Amino acid sequence: MSKSISLLSALLCTLIWGTTFIAQETGMKFIGPYVFNSVRFFVGFLAILPFVFLFEMGKITKTISKDKTKFFCYSILIGVFLFLGTVFQQVALIYTDVANAAFFTIFYVPMVPIIVFFLFKKKIHLNVWLAALLCIIGGYLLTNFQNSTIRLGDSLVLIGALFWSLHIIYIGKIIKIFDLPILIGVIQAIVVSICSLILGIIFEEFILTNILQQKIQIFYAGVLSGGVAFVLQIFAQRNISPAPSAIIFSLEGVFATIAAWIILNQVLNLNNIIGCVLILCGVIISQILPGYKKISYR
């Protein structure tokens, strides 16, 4: 039952992420990427903070008493990884299009098992590598990247994918030790907001009227993606190891394509459909085929 809840959380999280790319791109019409990121995650922080008091307040002291220093170090670390992942992705959208950004972001799928292998000396089963390959090929077909040109922003997305990988890995690490997903989500959201605020103050301007003109994009990308979705990610990784988690999260491209088809009336070509099927196959292989050994960080 707990594994089923984790899978459902991962899918819902991925659905929200998949529909957030448009909000991220259109949200920079009147404000810069750092201001957008700062306000977005502050809104996400405010949205999920009350749930800490509702659901986790009673067990915080007991849980983090195991090692307060480790808890806060890991929480801040994943906040920094999340900040770097989102800020590189956000800035990249100025220099590249959504299709390229979506494709290169998917490279966190093979990065996760590679990093896990080198950092923790854990062997990754063949089915995970097969699933990761299917996701990369599927992402290539899904985003129509074959009709695009490589831009400067694509390298920024690739750098961001490295930090997305580290974020996924260390979420898996902290949640196994400290079962406080909402509190972890709150801390990482405020870390991202503060780090983005510092860059916004240095390089951009905070103009309230401009920020309010982007309120819909900020609300969606903040409350749902920056707040709810990242908490769902932490819930999901309670029972799903990092490499299979990354494969499931690659479904965001599928959800983005389906949303564009339903909401924006964009036509799905044969390559898009094949890409969706390949990613779905990759997710199924990562979850069903036997032989994957769960990663232990203890």
KOLLUM-758363 format. One record per residue (C-alpha): x, y negated, z negated; residue in three letters. Coordinates in steps of 0.5 Angstrom, whole numbers, padded with zeros to 4 digits, always signed. Each point is the difference from the previous one (the first is absolute). Example, Ala and Ser with C-alpha at 12.3 -4.5 7.8 and 13.67 -1.06 7.14 Angstrom:
BEGIN
+0025+0009-0016ALA
+0002-0007+0002SER
This chain:
BEGIN
+0000+0000+0000MET
+0006-0005-0002SER
+0003+0002+0007LYS
-0006-0002+0004SER
-0001-0006-0004ILE
+0007-0002+0002SER
-0001+0001+0007LEU
-0007-0004+0000LEU
+0004-0006-0003SER
+0006+0001+0005ALA
-0005+0000+0006LEU
-0004-0006-0003LEU
+0006-0004-0001CYS
+0002+0002+0007THR
-0006-0003+0003LEU
+0000-0006-0004ILE
+0008-0001+0003TRP
-0002+0002+0007GLY
-0005-0006+0000THR
+0004-0005-0003THR
+0005-0001+0005PHE
-0005-0005+0004ILE
-0001-0004-0007ALA
+0008-0001+0000GLN
+0001-0002+0007GLU
-0006-0005+0000THR
+0001-0002-0007GLY
+0006-0004+0002MET
-0003-0005+0004LYS
+0000-0006-0005PHE
+0005+0003-0005ILE
+0007+0003+0000GLY
+0002+0007-0001PRO
+0003-0001-0007TYR
-0006-0004-0002VAL
-0005+0005+0002PHE
+0003+0006-0003ASN
+0001-0004-0007SER
-0008-0002+0000VAL
-0002+0007+0003ARG
+0004+0004-0006PHE
-0002-0005-0005PHE
-0008+0001+0002VAL
+0002+0007+0000GLY
+0003+0000-0007PHE
-0007-0004-0003LEU
-0004+0005+0004ALA
+0003+0006-0004ILE
+0002-0003-0007LEU
-0007+0001-0003PRO
+0000+0007+0001PHE
+0007+0001-0004VAL
-0004-0002-0006PHE
-0006+0004+0002LEU
+0003+0007+0001PHE
+0007+0000-0002GLU
+0001-0005-0006MET
-0001+0006-0005GLY
+0006+0004+0003LYS
+0005-0005+0002ILE
+0004+0000-0007THR
+0000+0007+0000LYS
+0002+0001+0007THR
+0006-0005+0001ILE
+0003+0002-0007SER
+0003+0006+0003LYS
+0005-0006+0003ASP
-0002-0007+0001LYS
+0006-0002+0003THR
-0001+0005+0005LYS
-0007-0001+0001PHE
+0001-0008+0002PHE
+0006+0001+0004CYS
-0003+0005+0004TYR
-0006-0004+0001SER
+0004-0006+0002ILE
+0004+0004+0004LEU
-0006+0002+0004ILE
-0003-0007+0000GLY
+0007-0002+0003VAL
-0001+0006+0006PHE
-0007-0002+0001LEU
+0002-0008+0001PHE
+0006+0002+0005LEU
-0005+0005+0004GLY
-0006-0005+0000THR
+0004-0006+0001VAL
+0005+0003+0006PHE
-0007+0002+0003GLN
-0003-0007-0001GLN
+0005-0004+0003VAL
+0001+0005+0006ALA
-0007-0001+0002LEU
+0002-0007+0002ILE
+0005+0003+0005TYR
-0003+0006+0002THR
-0007+0003+0002ASP
-0005+0005-0004VAL
+0002+0006+0004ALA
+0007-0001-0001ASN
+0000-0001-0007ALA
-0005+0006-0001ALA
+0005+0004+0004PHE
+0006-0001-0004PHE
-0003+0000-0007THR
-0002+0007+0001ILE
+0008+0001+0000PHE
-0001+0001-0008TYR
-0003+0007+0002VAL
+0007+0003+0001PRO
+0004-0005-0004MET
-0004+0003-0006VAL
+0003+0007+0000PRO
+0007-0002+0003ILE
+0000-0005-0006ILE
-0002+0005-0005VAL
+0005+0005+0002PHE
+0006-0004-0001PHE
-0003-0004-0006LEU
-0002+0006-0004PHE
+0003+0006+0004LYS
-0007+0003+0001LYS
-0001+0005+0006LYS
-0006-0002+0004ILE
-0004+0006+0004HIS
+0000+0000+0007LEU
-0008-0001+0000ASN
+0002-0007-0002VAL
+0005-0002+0005TRP
-0005+0003+0005LEU
-0006-0004-0002ALA
+0005-0006-0001ALA
+0001+0001+0008LEU
-0007+0000+0002LEU
-0001-0006-0004CYS
+0005-0004+0004ILE
-0002+0003+0007ILE
-0007-0002-0002GLY
+0001-0007-0002GLY
+0004-0001+0006TYR
-0006+0002+0004LEU
-0005-0003-0005LEU
+0003-0007+0001THR
+0001-0001+0007ASN
+0007-0001-0001PHE
+0002+0003+0006GLN
-0003-0007+0003ASN
+0004-0004-0004SER
+0007-0003-0001THR
+0005+0000-0006ILE
+0000-0007-0003ARG
+0004-0003-0006LEU
-0006+0001-0005GLY
+0001+0008+0002ASP
+0006+0000-0004SER
-0003-0003-0006LEU
-0005+0005+0000VAL
+0005+0005+0000LEU
+0003-0003-0006ILE
-0007+0000-0003GLY
-0001+0007+0001ALA
+0006+0002-0004LEU
-0003-0004-0006PHE
-0006+0003+0001TRP
+0003+0007+0000SER
+0004-0002-0007LEU
-0007-0003-0003HIS
-0003+0007+0002ILE
+0005+0004-0003ILE
+0001-0004-0007TYR
-0008+0000-0001ILE
+0000+0007+0000GLY
+0006+0000-0005LYS
-0003-0005-0005ILE
-0007+0003+0001ILE
+0002+0007-0002LYS
+0003-0003-0007ILE
-0005-0006-0001PHE
-0007+0002+0001ASP
-0002-0008+0001LEU
-0002-0001+0007PRO
-0004-0006-0001ILE
+0005-0003-0005LEU
+0006+0001+0005ILE
-0004-0003+0006GLY
-0001-0006-0004VAL
+0007-0001-0001ILE
+0002+0002+0007GLN
-0005-0005+0002ALA
+0002-0006-0004ILE
+0008+0002+0002VAL
-0002-0001+0007VAL
-0004-0006-0001SER
+0006-0004-0004ILE
+0005+0002+0005CYS
-0004-0002+0006SER
-0001-0007-0004LEU
+0007-0001-0001ILE
+0001+0001+0007LEU
-0006-0004+0002GLY
+0002-0006-0004ILE
+0007+0000+0003ILE
-0002+0001+0007PHE
-0007-0002+0001GLU
-0006-0005-0003GLU
-0005+0002-0004PHE
-0006-0004+0002ILE
-0007+0002-0003LEU
-0004-0002+0006THR
+0004+0004+0005ASN
+0000+0006-0005ILE
-0008-0001-0001LEU
-0001+0001+0008GLN
+0003+0007-0001GLN
-0004+0002-0006LYS
-0003+0006+0004ILE
+0006+0003+0002GLN
+0003-0001-0007ILE
-0006+0003-0003PHE
+0000+0006+0004TYR
+0008+0001+0000ALA
+0000-0002-0007GLY
-0005+0003-0004VAL
-0001+0007+0004LEU
+0007+0001+0003SER
+0005-0004-0005GLY
-0005+0002-0006GLY
-0004+0006+0001VAL
+0004+0004+0006ALA
+0006+0000-0004PHE
-0003+0002-0006VAL
-0003+0006+0004LEU
+0007+0002+0002GLN
+0002+0001-0007ILE
-0006+0004-0002PHE
+0001+0004+0007ALA
+0008+0001-0002GLN
-0002+0003-0007ARG
-0001+0007+0004ASN
+0003-0001+0007ILE
+0008+0000+0001SER
+0003-0006+0003PRO
+0001+0003+0007ALA
-0007+0003+0001PRO
-0002-0007-0003SER
+0003-0004+0006ALA
-0003+0005+0005ILE
-0007-0001-0002ILE
+0002-0008-0001PHE
+0001+0000+0008SER
-0007+0001+0001LEU
-0001-0007-0001GLU
+0002-0001+0008GLY
-0006+0005+0001VAL
-0005-0004-0004PHE
+0003-0007+0003ALA
-0002+0003+0007THR
-0007+0003-0002ILE
-0001-0007-0003ALA
+0002-0004+0006ALA
-0005+0005+0004TRP
-0006-0001-0004ILE
+0001-0007-0003ILE
+0004-0004+0006LEU
-0003+0005+0006ASN
+0007+0002+0002GLN
+0000+0006+0005VAL
+0004+0006-0002LEU
+0004+0003+0005ASN
+0002+0007+0001LEU
+0007-0001-0004ASN
-0003-0003-0006ASN
-0005+0006-0001ILE
+0006+0004+0001ILE
+0004-0004-0005GLY
-0006+0000-0005CYS
+0000+0008+0001VAL
+0008+0001-0001LEU
+0000-0004-0006ILE
-0006+0003-0003LEU
+0003+0007+0001CYS
+0006-0003-0003GLY
-0004-0001-0006VAL
-0003+0007+0000ILE
+0007+0003+0001ILE
+0003-0004-0006SER
-0006+0002-0005GLN
-0002+0007+0002ILE
+0006+0004+0002LEU
+0003+0004-0005PRO
+0008-0001-0002GLY
+0000-0007-0002TYR
+0004-0001-0007LYS
-0003-0006-0004LYS
+0006-0005-0002ILE
+0001+0000-0007SER
+0004-0006-0003TYR
+0000+0002-0007ARG
